[in-house]
Amino acid sequence: MNDTQDKKIKITHVFKSAYPTIGGIESVISQINDLLPNEKYEKEVLCCSNDHKSAVENGVRYIRCPYICNFASNNISLHFIWELHKVDTDILHYQMPCIFAVLAHFIARPKYKKLYISYQSDITIYPNLMRFFWGLYRRFMSKADKIHVLSPGHISGSAFLQQYKDKCVVVPHGMSMKYDVDYNKVQALKDKYKGKKILFSLGRHVWYKGFIYALEAMKNIDNAVYLLGGSGKLTETFKEYIKENNLQDKVVLTGRLSEEDISVYYEACDIYLFPSVGKTECYGIVQVDAMRHGKPIINTWLNNGVNYVSVDNETGITVEPENVEQLTNAINKLINNDELRLQYGQNAKKRAQDLFDIEKVREGYQEFYGA
């Protein structure tokens, strides 16, 4: 390694999975690596994968370890422990929650100068199993030099994180405020549903996204169509629900959308629905995406980063999770009040530009890591 490289700050990210796996935490890791200049930082990621081999991609070294199984949302891998043992880095940066990584840390004893942790959400599932790990988890958190959170709501909404709040640094997940969109496709989509307001959601079809409550709300929504993008374990359940409740004229499952078409749907929609019901949903970058397109958000009160991104009565409306009546009323309120809907949309775009612009996020990460 030459003299220039010697001066680089080496950062090693650790999580159960990473690029090209798609997910919220995986996208945070990718964004950090994309925003830090290669001439100042040496970047590597230690993760698990049975589908992809270790490689250097886009200036980042990915150490991908095969795993035996997935247990309690953790990839179990002896190879991961061995690779972690070999780590020698300036900043060892873990993404939490990932209990197996915590166990591996104390077993492998990696070498590092500073320990950073990104705290994405509280662990609210597997309570019986977690009884055996809380002590170790607290010890791990206490060793951190800095704790990265995506919003002030992550701190205020977590009783567990309160004891470490002095270590917390807020750097949000962001996006470029510039985007390309095919306006001919936008107009075609609007024409297809002419006379109806377009509601849109995008995400994996899993329980904590709360899409089933949006489907239920559509029973009492007129003059609107709900376009639900994505796919997942509950897709077939959604199809059956739509058929059983005669919602074929009100709800359309679009399937997975291309990046180009995603922008078309954001631009064409009138309201973005974010009906998540569990704190596993800790931020919601799709809200930022909709907001940069000037769309009002209807989200749920999760008392975390979700409600930092889109603010009740400013950029949209917030309702209680799983409350179909409140969700229905919020949708109807915005459908029937053009002035309010457009005002929330304008506020949403300004908030996205002020807080979540990718260039401001870049500055935040460079200050967080130092150079």
N, C-alpha and C positions, 0 to 999 in steps of 0.2 A: 504493500500500500504506500503510495507516494505521500509527499508532505501535504499536498492539498487535501487529499482524502483523510489524512490524519486529523485535520482540523474539523472535519465534519462531525456533527452530532449524530450519533447512531440511535435510532429509535426502533424498538422491537415491540410490535403489537401482538397481543395474545388473546385469542378467542376460539370458540369451538368451531367456527367456520368463517370464511372470508371469500372475497372475489374468486371465481365468478358466481358464487352462491348469492342469491338475491335476498335481502332482508334489511330491516332498519339499522341494526348494529353494524352489519357488513357494509352498508352504504356510508356510515359514519367513518369507519376505518379507511375506506376508499377515498372519501372526501378529504380527510386529513392528509393522506399521502399525496393526493393530487395537488393540494394547495401549498405544500412545503417544497421549496426549490431544491432540486437534486444537487446543486452545487454547494449547498449548506448542510444538507441532511443525508445520511445513509439510512435507508428504510427497509425494514423486513417485517414479515408477518408470519407468526406461527399459528397454525390452525389444523383442523382435521378435514380430510376428504378421502373418500373411497373412489371418487370419479376423476380427480385431476392430480397430476404429479407436480412435484416441486419444480419451480421455474422462476426466472427473473422476467418480470413483465412490467412494462412502463416504468422502469427504473426501480421497481420494488422486488425484493427477493421474497418469494412465497415458499415457506417450508410447510408442505401439506402432508400430514401424517394419516396413514390409514387407521381406521378405528374399528373396534370389535362390535360395538352395538351402541344404540342410543338409549340411555336410561335416565328417566326424570329430566328430560330436555337437555341432557349432557351427552356429548360424544365421548365414549370411554376408549382410551388409547394408551397403551404402554409405550408405543413409539413417541407419542406426544411428550410423555414424561422424560424420555431419553433426550429428545431434541431440546427440551427446555433446560435440562441439565447442562447442555453444551453452550447455552446462550451466554454471551459476554457483551454487554451493551452499555450505553450511557443512560438511556431512559427505557425502562421496562414498563410498557403500558398495557394494562389489562382492561378488558371490557367486561363489565359486570351487568347482569348476573351470569356467572358461569362457575358453579361450585367445583366441578372437576378441575378447572384451572387453579382454583385456590388450593385444593389438595395437592395437585401436581407441583405447585410453587414450593410448598414446604417439604415435599419429598425430593424434588430435583435440585433445590438450592442454586438457582441461576445467579450469575454474576451481573451486577448492575450498579450504577452510581445513584440513580434516583428511581423511585417507584411511583408511577402515576396510575390512577384508576379512573376510567370513565364509568360513572354510575348511571345506568340507563333507567332502572326501575327497581322497586322493592320486590323481594321474592314473596309472592302471595300464594303460591301453590306448593303442594307436597309438604304441608305443615308437620306431619309426623316424622318424615325423613329429615327435615331441617332442624328438628330438635337436637340432633346429634352434631350439627355443623355450625350452629350459631356462634359458639365460643371461638372456633377457628376463623369464622368469617369476620368477627369483630377484631380479632388479632390482626388479620390480614389488612382490614381497613385502617387500623391504627398505624400500620407501618407506612402508609402512603405519604409521599411528600406533597402531592397535589391530587385533588379529586375533581375531575372534569364533569360538569353537568351541562345539559343542553338548554336549561332555562332556570330561572329563579324558582319556578313552580316545582322543579324536582326536589329542591331543598325544603321549601315550605310545606310541601305535601307529603314528606316522608319523616315520620317520627324517628326511624332508624338513622337517617342521614343527619338529623339535627345535631347529634353528638360530634359530628365531624365537619360542621358547617364552616369552621374557620379555615379549613383546607380547600374549600370548594371554589372553583373558578368557572364562571359561565361563559361558554362559547357555543352559540346556537348552531344547528344544522342549517345550511343555507342553499341558495340556488342563484344562478345567473338570472338577472332580471330581463335579459334578452332571450328571445325565443323565436323560432321559425314556425309559421303555421300556414297551411294551405287554406286561404279564405274561400276558395271555391268549394272545398269540402265542408267548411263550416256552414256556408249558406245552404248546401245540399242537405246537411243534417237538420238544419232549422226548418227547411222546406218540408222535409219528410214528416216532421211533427208540427206542422203549421197550425197555429191556433192553440197550442199547448205550451205551457212552461216546461222546460227541460231540467230535471233533477239528475245529478250525476254522482256516482261513488266509484272508487277504484281501490281494489285491494284483494288480498287472499280471502277466500271464502272459508273463514274459520270463526269459531264462536265469539272470540273477544272483539271482532270487528262490528258485531251487533247488527249486521245487515238484515237479519230476520225481522227486527223491530221496524226497520224502514219498510220492508215488504208489508208488514201488518198495517202500518200507518197508511199505506197507499189505498187501503180499502175505503178510506174516508177522504180521499183527495180527488178532486175533479179538475178537469182542464189542465192536466199535467201528465208527463210520462217520466218514469224513473229508469234511467239507463245505468245498469250495474255492471261494471267492468271487472275483469279478473276471473279467477277460477280457484278451486280448492276442494277440500273434503266435503264441504256442505253444498256444492253446486247442485248435485242431484236432489238434495233436500229442498233447495230453493225452487227448482223446476217443479217438483211435486206440489209445493205450497202454492205457487203461481197458478197451476192447473186446477187444484182443488178449490181455490178461492176466486176463480174466474178473473184473474188479474192480467190476462194475456194482452189486453189493450192498454194496460197501465204500466207494466214492468217488462223491460227487455234485458235479458242477460247477454251482454255483448261478447263474452269470452275474453281471452287475452287480447290486448290491443298493442299495436306497434307504437314505437316512440312518436312517430309522426301523427298517428291517429289519436294518441293520448292528448296532444296539444289541441287537436281539432275538437275533441269532446269537452275539454276545459273551456275553450273559447266559445263553443256553442251553447253551453249550459247556462241556465239562469241562477241556479242555486247548487252549491256543493254540500252533500250530506256526509257527515262523519259521525255515525251513530255508535261508536265503540262503547263497550260495556265493562272492560276490565283494565286494570292498571298495567297489564302487559303492554297496552297501548300507551306509550309514554311521551309521544311528541306529535307524530303525524306529519311527515314531510309533504304528504299529498295536500294538506291544508295550505302550505306555503305555495305549492304549485298552483292551486286554484286561486289563491289570493293575488299572485303576480299577474294573473289573467283578469283581475278585477271582479272576482266572484265572491258573494257573501257566503259565509259558512254557517251551517247548523251542526253544532257538535254537542258533546255531552260533558257534564261536570265530572272530571276525573281527578281534579285537584293536583294536576301535574303540568308537564310541558304542553299538553294538548290545549289547555286553557290559557297558556302564555302565548301560543301562536295566534289563535283567534279568540278575541275577547268579546264576551257577552255584551250586547247592546252597543257595540262599537264596530265590529267587523262582521257581526252576525248574531245568532241567537244560540244560547247554551241551554240544554234541557237535562233533566236527570236521566241517568242511564236506565235503559229498559222501560222507560215511561213512554208508552205508545201514545197516550193522550197528549202529553206535552209535545212530543215530536210532531204529531199530526197538527196541533195548533200552530206550532212554529212554521211548519211548511205552508199552511194555509195563510198565515199572516204575511209571509213574504210573497207568496203567489199573488195575493190580492192587494198588495200595496207596492206599486211600482216605484214610488218615490223613496220609500224606506229601503227597498231591496237595492236600488241603484246607489243610494247613499252608503249603505254598508259595503257594497262592492268597491266604491271609490276609497273608503276608509281602509278596506282590506289591501288594496293595491299599495296605498301609501305606507301601511305598516310593513308590508313585505319589503318595500324598497328601503325603509328606514332601518329595519332590524335584521333582515335575512338576506340581504344582497351578498353575493359570494365574495366580493372584494373586501367587505367589512369582516366577513368570517375569516378570510385569509389572514388579515391583520391580527385577528384574535388568536388564531392558532400559532402564528409566529411569535407573538408575545408570550403565549402559554409555554412554548417549548424553549424559547430563547434561540439566539443564533450567534 
